[in-house]
Amino acid sequence: MISSFKTGLKRRGILFAAAALVMAPWLSPMSAQAATVEEVKAKGKVVVGIQGDNAPWGFVNSSGVQDGFDADIAKLFAKELGVEVEFTPLAVANRIPALVTGKVDILFATMAMTEERAKSIQYSKPYAGNMISLYGPKDKKMAEVTDLSGIEIGVPRSSAQDKAVTDAVGSNATVRRFDDDAATIQALLSGQVQAVGGNVFYMERLDAASAGTYERKIDFVRTYNGVGTRLGEKDWNEAANAFLDKIMANGEHAKVYAKWMKVEVPKFPESLPNIPFTIN
């Protein structure tokens, strides 16, 4: 018992030190302690970080309930652990800080897998695909990056869109960053920006707000989403990967994908450069 207690304290000390180095700007004296998988099972509840405003990935529905693709996948994960699920809706820029500081146990939060993020969190195998594209008015020529000179492009801050658009446009356009997807879309609708960098569902949301006005202009990069866990926490990484293997084999993943993505499950890569799916 004493040895186990000391091991637990040591683990928390290592976690807090790592969090302080990586995410110091967001830490506070009251940061939550991170729980192990076994501690979560004993507690009977897993706290899942998710997006709250990005349909159909993660959003709060008209009944005030967390819904969407990631919500359904996370519910299956909680069922696999034998616990209840508690959702914590997060803005794009708050996802990694919430995980690293222990505010949430795990991220099912539309986390595009990037090399930069892999320095701060551990990814699982990919479980969803996405395309980052430029969306703008039909009456504006935006066929090539060189057509973007002098315009302002909106993106959610610290998102995959932020990186993809910033890398692609360089000095050809000005990138303006907003708190989340909803604010980014509203910026285009209100004329604050002339285009936005968005995921595959931005066109549906733009058409719902102003039918026939906008179109997809330029495809920047295909991305894949992974479950996010803390660096070095092998128990969470193994639990996430084992869960994904199971639901992909038994058809549950395909059912959720068809419900929300409305397309067939893509073929996921076996590896991505400098983004490990497992902890050795």
MARLUMDO-106136 format. One record per residue: z, y, x of N, C-alpha, C in turn; residue in three letters. Coordinates in steps of 0.05 Angstrom, whole numbers. Example, Ala and Ser with C-alpha at 12.3 -4.5 7.8 and 13.67 -1.06 7.14 Angstrom:
% MARLUMDO-106136
   n.c3   n.c2   n.c1  ca.c3  ca.c2  ca.c1   c.c3   c.c2   c.c1   r
    156   -114    264    156    -90    246    156    -66    264 ala
    142    -45    257    143    -21    273    157      1    258 ser
//
This chain:
% MARLUMDO-106136
   n.c3   n.c2   n.c1  ca.c3  ca.c2  ca.c1   c.c3   c.c2   c.c1   r
      0    -24     17      0      0      0      0     25     17 met
     17     25     39     19     49     56     -8     53     71 ile
    -19     30     80    -45     32     94    -67     43     76 ser
    -67     33     51    -87     42     31    -84     72     26 ser
    -58     80     23    -53    108     18    -63    126     41 phe
    -57    117     65    -65    133     89    -96    134     90 lys
   -109    111     83   -138    111     84   -149    131     64 thr
   -137    132     40   -146    151     20   -143    180     29 gly
   -120    185     41   -115    212     51   -135    220     73 leu
   -140    200     91   -159    206    113   -187    211    102 lys
   -195    196     81   -221    200     69   -224    228     57 arg
   -202    236     43   -203    263     31   -204    285     52 arg
   -189    280     74   -190    300     96   -217    303    108 gly
   -231    280    112   -258    281    123   -277    295    104 ile
   -274    288     77   -291    300     57   -288    330     56 leu
   -262    339     56   -257    368     54   -267    383     79 phe
   -264    371    102   -274    383    127   -304    386    126 ala
   -318    365    116   -347    366    115   -356    387     94 ala
   -341    388     72   -348    408     51   -345    436     62 ala
   -323    440     77   -318    467     88   -340    476    107 ala
   -350    458    122   -371    465    141   -398    470    127 leu
   -404    453    107   -430    455     94   -432    476     72 val
   -410    478     57   -411    494     32   -389    515     32 met
   -381    525     54   -358    544     56   -359    567     36 ala
   -382    579     31   -383    602     13   -373    596    -15 pro
   -374    571    -24   -367    565    -51   -338    553    -54 trp
   -326    547    -31   -300    534    -33   -278    554    -42 leu
   -258    543    -55   -234    559    -63   -210    542    -58 ser
   -186    553    -57   -162    537    -52   -157    516    -74 pro
   -170    519    -97   -165    500   -119   -187    480   -122 met
   -204    476   -101   -226    457   -102   -215    429   -110 ser
   -230    416   -128   -222    390   -137   -224    369   -115 ala
   -207    348   -118   -209    326    -99   -230    306   -109 gln
   -246    295    -90   -266    276    -97   -254    248   -101 ala
   -264    234   -121   -253    207   -127   -273    186   -117 ala
   -262    163   -110   -278    140   -104   -288    127   -130 thr
   -307    108   -127   -317     94   -150   -294     79   -164 val
   -278     66   -148   -256     50   -159   -236     68   -173 glu
   -231     92   -162   -213    111   -176   -224    120   -202 glu
   -250    124   -203   -263    133   -228   -261    111   -249 val
   -265     86   -240   -262     63   -259   -234     61   -270 lys
   -214     66   -252   -186     64   -261   -180     87   -280 ala
   -191    110   -275   -187    134   -292   -201    131   -319 lys
   -224    116   -319   -238    111   -344   -258    133   -351 gly
   -265    150   -331   -284    172   -337   -299    180   -312 lys
   -325    184   -314   -341    194   -292   -351    222   -300 val
   -348    241   -282   -357    269   -287   -384    272   -274 val
   -404    278   -291   -432    279   -282   -441    308   -282 val
   -451    317   -259   -464    343   -258   -493    341   -268 gly
   -501    359   -285   -527    357   -298   -537    385   -304 ile
   -563    389   -308   -573    415   -317   -568    418   -346 gln
   -562    443   -354   -556    447   -382   -577    463   -397 gly
   -599    470   -383   -619    488   -396   -647    481   -389 asp
   -652    456   -380   -679    449   -370   -690    425   -385 asn
   -698    429   -410   -710    408   -426   -737    399   -414 ala
   -743    373   -415   -727    351   -427   -709    337   -406 pro
   -706    349   -382   -690    335   -362   -660    335   -369 trp
   -649    359   -374   -622    362   -382   -618    387   -397 gly
   -607    386   -421   -603    410   -438   -582    404   -459 phe
   -571    426   -469   -552    424   -491   -567    427   -517 val
   -566    407   -534   -582    408   -559   -569    425   -580 asn
   -582    427   -603   -574    445   -625   -546    438   -636 ser
   -537    414   -631   -511    405   -640   -489    411   -618 ser
   -498    423   -596   -479    429   -575   -473    405   -557 gly
   -490    385   -558   -486    360   -542   -505    359   -519 val
   -496    350   -496   -514    347   -473   -534    325   -479 gln
   -559    331   -473   -581    313   -481   -602    313   -460 asp
   -622    296   -463   -645    295   -444   -647    270   -428 gly
   -667    269   -411   -673    246   -394   -649    240   -376 phe
   -639    259   -361   -617    254   -343   -592    246   -358 asp
   -588    258   -381   -564    251   -397   -565    222   -405 ala
   -588    212   -414   -590    184   -422   -587    165   -399 asp
   -598    173   -376   -595    156   -352   -565    155   -343 ile
   -552    179   -344   -524    180   -336   -506    165   -355 ala
   -513    164   -381   -498    148   -400   -499    119   -394 lys
   -523    110   -385   -527     82   -377   -510     76   -352 leu
   -509     95   -334   -493     92   -309   -464     89   -316 phe
   -454    106   -334   -426    105   -342   -420     78   -355 ala
   -439     68   -372   -436     42   -385   -434     20   -364 lys
   -450     23   -343   -450      3   -321   -423      2   -307 glu
   -411     26   -303   -384     28   -291   -362     19   -310 leu
   -368     19   -336   -348     13   -356   -329     36   -362 gly
   -340     61   -361   -324     85   -365   -338    104   -384 val
   -323    124   -393   -335    145   -409   -349    165   -390 glu
   -367    181   -402   -381    201   -386   -373    229   -395 val
   -368    247   -376   -363    275   -382   -384    291   -367 glu
   -399    307   -381   -420    323   -369   -410    351   -361 phe
   -418    360   -338   -413    387   -329   -440    401   -325 thr
   -450    417   -344   -476    431   -340   -474    451   -317 pro
   -494    450   -300   -494    467   -276   -520    482   -273 leu
   -518    507   -263   -541    522   -255   -553    509   -231 ala
   -579    514   -226   -593    502   -203   -578    505   -177 val
   -570    530   -171   -557    536   -145   -529    524   -143 ala
   -517    516   -165   -489    507   -165   -487    476   -163 asn
   -509    462   -164   -508    433   -165   -495    421   -140 arg
   -505    428   -116   -494    417    -92   -466    426    -87 ile
   -459    452    -90   -431    460    -86   -412    445   -105 pro
   -420    440   -129   -402    426   -148   -397    397   -139 ala
   -418    384   -128   -414    357   -118   -397    356    -93 leu
   -404    373    -73   -391    372    -47   -361    378    -49 val
   -354    396    -67   -326    404    -70   -311    386    -89 thr
   -324    366   -100   -310    347   -118   -307    356   -147 gly
   -320    377   -155   -319    386   -183   -332    365   -201 lys
   -352    351   -191   -365    329   -205   -365    305   -187 val
   -368    281   -199   -368    257   -183   -396    250   -173 asp
   -416    258   -187   -444    249   -181   -463    268   -195 ile
   -487    270   -185   -508    288   -197   -531    272   -208 leu
   -535    274   -234   -560    267   -248   -571    293   -258 phe
   -583    309   -240   -587    337   -246   -615    347   -237 ala
   -636    331   -242   -663    339   -235   -664    347   -205 thr
   -652    331   -188   -650    337   -160   -674    328   -144 met
   -694    346   -141   -717    339   -125   -708    333    -96 ala
   -720    312    -85   -711    303    -59   -725    318    -37 met
   -710    334    -22   -720    350      0   -704    345     25 thr
   -717    349     48   -704    345     74   -680    364     77 glu
   -682    389     68   -661    408     70   -636    399     54 glu
   -640    390     30   -618    381     13   -605    356     24 arg
   -622    339     37   -612    314     48   -592    318     71 ala
   -591    343     81   -571    349    101   -543    354     89 lys
   -543    359     63   -518    366     49   -508    345     30 ser
   -526    328     19   -519    307      0   -533    282      7 ile
   -524    260     -4   -537    234     -1   -554    228    -26 gln
   -579    222    -22   -596    214    -44   -596    184    -49 tyr
   -601    177    -74   -607    149    -81   -637    144    -78 ser
   -646    121    -86   -674    116    -89   -685    136   -111 lys
   -710    143   -110   -721    160   -131   -721    146   -158 pro
   -717    161   -179   -718    150   -206   -734    167   -226 tyr
   -746    189   -216   -764    206   -233   -784    220   -215 ala
   -807    227   -227   -827    242   -212   -832    269   -225 gly
   -843    287   -210   -848    315   -220   -871    327   -205 asn
   -882    348   -215   -903    364   -202   -895    393   -203 met
   -895    407   -181   -889    435   -180   -915    451   -180 ile
   -918    468   -199   -943    483   -203   -938    512   -208 ser
   -960    528   -206   -959    556   -213   -969    559   -242 leu
   -955    574   -258   -963    580   -286   -966    610   -289 tyr
   -988    618   -302   -993    646   -307  -1011    651   -331 gly
  -1017    676   -337  -1034    683   -360  -1062    672   -357 pro
  -1074    663   -379  -1101    653   -378  -1121    673   -369 lys
  -1116    699   -375  -1136    720   -369  -1133    731   -340 asp
  -1116    719   -324  -1113    727   -296  -1123    706   -277 lys
  -1139    713   -258  -1150    694   -239  -1128    687   -218 lys
  -1121    662   -218  -1101    652   -199  -1108    624   -190 met
  -1133    621   -181  -1143    594   -174  -1136    586   -146 ala
  -1132    606   -129  -1125    601   -101  -1102    618    -93 glu
  -1088    611    -72  -1065    626    -62  -1074    655    -55 val
  -1098    658    -45  -1108    684    -38  -1112    703    -62 thr
  -1112    691    -86  -1114    707   -111  -1088    720   -119 asp
  -1066    712   -105  -1040    720   -113  -1030    746    -99 leu
  -1047    758    -84  -1039    782    -70  -1028    804    -88 ser
  -1004    814    -82   -993    836    -97   -978    828   -122 gly
   -977    803   -129   -963    795   -154   -935    785   -148 ile
   -918    785   -168   -891    774   -166   -889    748   -181 glu
   -878    728   -167   -875    701   -178   -846    694   -182 ile
   -839    686   -205   -811    679   -211   -806    649   -206 gly
   -782    643   -195   -773    616   -191   -743    614   -196 val
   -733    591   -203   -704    587   -204   -693    586   -176 pro
   -672    601   -171   -660    603   -144   -651    576   -134 arg
   -658    570   -109   -650    545    -95   -661    520   -107 ser
   -683    522   -122   -695    499   -135   -718    489   -118 ser
   -729    466   -126   -753    455   -113   -777    474   -117 ala
   -777    488   -139   -798    508   -143   -796    531   -123 gln
   -771    539   -118   -766    561    -99   -779    554    -72 asp
   -773    530    -62   -783    521    -36   -813    518    -36 lys
   -824    505    -57   -852    499    -58   -869    525    -59 ala
   -860    543    -77   -875    569    -79   -872    586    -54 val
   -848    588    -44   -844    604    -20   -861    593      4 thr
   -861    567      7   -877    555     29   -906    559     25 asp
   -915    558     -1   -944    559     -6   -956    587     -5 ala
   -941    607    -16   -953    633    -18   -950    650      7 val
   -929    645     23   -925    661     47   -923    690     40 gly
   -939    706     54   -939    735     50   -958    744     28 ser
   -972    725     15   -992    733     -5   -979    744    -31 asn
   -955    737    -36   -942    747    -61   -912    750    -56 ala
   -899    763    -75   -870    767    -74   -856    746    -92 thr
   -837    731    -81   -822    711    -96   -796    724   -107 val
   -792    723   -133   -768    734   -145   -752    710   -156 arg
   -726    710   -150   -709    687   -156   -690    693   -179 arg
   -688    674   -198   -671    677   -222   -651    654   -223 phe
   -632    656   -241   -609    638   -241   -617    609   -249 asp
   -637    607   -267   -644    580   -277   -672    580   -288 asp
   -680    557   -299   -707    555   -310   -711    573   -334 asp
   -691    574   -352   -694    591   -376   -698    620   -368 ala
   -682    630   -349   -685    658   -340   -712    663   -327 ala
   -722    643   -313   -748    646   -299   -770    648   -320 thr
   -770    631   -340   -790    631   -361   -789    657   -376 ile
   -765    667   -382   -761    692   -396   -772    715   -380 gln
   -770    714   -353   -780    735   -336   -810    737   -339 ala
   -824    715   -341   -853    716   -345   -860    726   -373 leu
   -846    717   -393   -851    725   -421   -847    755   -425 leu
   -827    766   -410   -820    795   -413   -836    813   -394 ser
   -852    801   -377   -868    817   -359   -854    825   -333 gly
   -830    814   -327   -817    820   -302   -832    809   -278 gln
   -845    786   -283   -862    774   -262   -889    767   -275 val
   -909    762   -258   -936    756   -268   -942    726   -268 gln
   -925    710   -256   -929    681   -255   -902    669   -249 ala
   -900    642   -253   -876    628   -246   -883    601   -233 val
   -865    592   -216   -867    565   -205   -850    547   -222 gly
   -863    526   -234   -848    509   -253   -854    480   -250 gly
   -839    464   -265   -843    435   -265   -863    427   -287 asn
   -867    401   -291   -889    392   -309   -884    400   -338 val
   -860    409   -344   -854    415   -372   -854    445   -378 phe
   -860    461   -358   -861    490   -363   -883    498   -383 tyr
   -906    484   -382   -928    491   -399   -919    488   -429 met
   -905    466   -434   -896    461   -462   -877    483   -471 glu
   -859    492   -453   -840    513   -460   -854    540   -463 arg
   -873    546   -446   -888    571   -449   -905    572   -474 leu
   -917    549   -481   -933    548   -506   -915    551   -530 asp
   -891    540   -529   -873    543   -552   -865    572   -556 ala
   -864    587   -534   -856    615   -536   -879    634   -542 ala
   -903    627   -532   -927    644   -535   -952    627   -533 ser
   -959    614   -555   -980    595   -556  -1007    606   -546 ala
  -1020    592   -529  -1047    599   -520  -1048    621   -499 gly
  -1025    631   -489  -1025    654   -471  -1027    645   -442 thr
  -1014    622   -435  -1010    615   -407  -1024    588   -401 tyr
  -1028    583   -375  -1040    558   -366  -1030    550   -338 glu
  -1033    525   -331  -1026    516   -304  -1048    525   -285 arg
  -1041    538   -263  -1060    550   -245  -1065    534   -220 lys
  -1043    529   -205  -1045    516   -179  -1023    495   -177 ile
  -1031    471   -169  -1011    450   -163  -1003    452   -134 asp
   -976    454   -129   -966    458   -102   -957    431    -89 phe
   -940    416   -102   -929    392    -89   -918    373   -110 val
   -922    347   -105   -909    326   -121   -882    320   -110 arg
   -862    319   -127   -835    313   -118   -823    289   -133 thr
   -801    279   -122   -787    257   -135   -758    265   -137 tyr
   -745    256   -158   -717    262   -163   -699    238   -156 asn
   -676    244   -143   -657    223   -137   -630    230   -147 gly
   -613    210   -150   -585    214   -157   -571    226   -132 val
   -554    246   -136   -540    258   -113   -511    250   -111 gly
   -504    240    -87   -475    234    -82   -467    248    -56 thr
   -442    246    -49   -433    260    -25   -440    245      0 arg
   -444    259     22   -450    247     48   -428    228     56 leu
   -436    205     66   -417    186     77   -402    169     57 gly
   -406    174     31   -392    159     10   -409    135      2 glu
   -407    114     17   -423     90     13   -419     77    -14 lys
   -395     78    -25   -390     66    -50   -406     78    -73 asp
   -408    105    -73   -424    119    -94   -454    114    -90 trp
   -463    115    -65   -491    110    -60   -499     81    -68 asn
   -483     62    -61   -489     34    -68   -488     30    -98 glu
   -469     43   -111   -467     40   -140   -491     52   -154 ala
   -501     75   -144   -524     88   -156   -549     71   -152 ala
   -553     61   -128   -577     45   -122   -577     19   -137 asn
   -554      5   -138   -553    -20   -153   -558    -15   -183 ala
   -548      6   -193   -553     13   -221   -582     18   -226 phe
   -595     34   -209   -624     40   -213   -640     14   -211 leu
   -634     -3   -192   -648    -28   -189   -646    -44   -215 asp
   -622    -44   -227   -618    -60   -252   -634    -49   -275 lys
   -632    -23   -280   -646    -12   -304   -676    -11   -300 ile
   -686    -11   -276   -715    -12   -271   -725    -41   -275 met
   -707    -60   -270   -715    -88   -273   -713    -97   -302 ala
   -693    -87   -317   -690    -97   -344   -704    -80   -366 asn
   -718    -59   -358   -734    -44   -376   -721    -20   -389 gly
   -694    -16   -384   -680      7   -396   -691     33   -385 glu
   -696     34   -360   -707     58   -347   -734     66   -359 his
   -751     47   -363   -778     52   -375   -775     63   -403 ala
   -756     53   -418   -752     62   -446   -743     92   -446 lys
   -725     99   -428   -716    127   -427   -739    144   -417 val
   -754    135   -398   -777    150   -387   -797    156   -409 tyr
   -804    135   -425   -823    139   -447   -813    158   -468 ala
   -787    157   -473   -775    175   -494   -777    204   -486 lys
   -771    211   -461   -769    239   -453   -794    248   -437 trp
   -804    232   -418   -826    240   -402   -853    236   -417 met
   -853    217   -434   -877    210   -451   -901    202   -434 lys
   -895    190   -411   -916    179   -393   -904    153   -381 val
   -921    137   -369   -912    113   -355   -896    121   -331 glu
   -878    103   -323   -862    108   -299   -880    107   -275 val
   -879    128   -258   -896    128   -234   -888    107   -214 pro
   -905    102   -195   -897     84   -172   -882    101   -152 lys
   -857     94   -147   -840    110   -130   -844    101   -101 phe
   -842    120    -82   -845    113    -54   -822     96    -44 pro
   -828     79    -25   -807     62    -12   -790     79      7 glu
   -801    101     17   -786    118     35   -798    146     34 ser
   -783    166     43   -792    193     45   -783    203     73 leu
   -799    219     87   -792    228    114   -766    243    115 pro
   -748    233    131   -722    246    137   -704    248    112 asn
   -709    231     92   -692    230     68   -683    202     64 ile
   -661    193     75   -652    165     71   -642    160     43 pro
   -648    137     32   -640    129      5   -613    114      6 phe
   -606    104     30   -582     88     33   -565     97     56 thr
   -540     90     57   -522     95     79   -519     70     95 ile
   -526     70    120   -524     46    137   -495     42    146 asn
//
